[in-house]
Amino acid sequence: MRETELHLGEPPAVVNIGVGVHGVASRTDVFRLPALWQLHLYQYDAELTVDGTAHTIRPGRVSLVPPGTTVRYRYQGRSEHLYAHLRIAPAGPPRTVPVMQDAGPEFPMLSSLLLNAIAAAPGAPEHTRAEIWTALWRIARLTPPTATSRGPHPAVGTAIAHIEARLAAPLTIPEIARAAGISHNHLTRLFRAETGTTVVAYIRRRRLQRAHHLLRASTLSIPAVAASVGIPDLQAFNKACRRELGAPPRVLRGATS
């Protein structure tokens, strides 16, 4: 096995976590966890065979093995690694992740996340889950997406990140194009091809989605909600809510104020 499908729609359940010490009593371990994922972060040389496929372990590598998989470790001597055994719910779209990867410059961050998770486990399991969830997201992004499961064009991804971080501020297409490192016209073409909508329509939709959430889930005043989504003109905000959400802000909130 060289790849597996990972779901990251919700935090994993961390069943066991710690520092594993191997290669002392025996140079070989063979085992299977029927219901749990295995996450390992390595700082030694060894060999790992996953359902018949051999993988070379080197310092700075990370492995993620799905449940029900037989693994065989061959150690060269005393070997310590950070590990976590997880239950991962099939929530969210699947992501194809190599079983074994070189963490490269991400290795120190992954080590920090796992060590924080280990330290928090006895008294703060929610903290442990958060640290491991973050580590899994970083592991899923170590390898560029394949052609069949690719994300948006890098420039479009950069443009969207720029928009999402600045929904409360004035936004112009030339400014967004500069942030994405491409021309105005190129961004317009790419954005429609990748998302099926225009940049302006995307901004409008995301502002109103955020406004809808704040109106329903917070006690922020309507003027504050309008300002927080970049539409400080209350008349314009009222019209936008009617047009995009089907009702004025007071109705969406569910009470007059």
Secondary structure by P-SEA (a helix, b strand, c coil): ccbbbbbccbbbbbcccccccccccccbbbbbbccbbbbbbbcccbbbbcccbbbbbcccbbbbbcccbbbbbbbccbbbbbbbbbbbccccbbbbbbcccccccaaaaaaaaaaaaaaaccccaaaaaaaaaaaaaaaaaccccccccccccaaaaaaaaaaaacccccccaaaaaaaacccaaaaaaaaaaaccccaaaaaaaaaaaaaaaaaccccccaaaaaaaaccccaaaaaaaaaacccccccccccccc
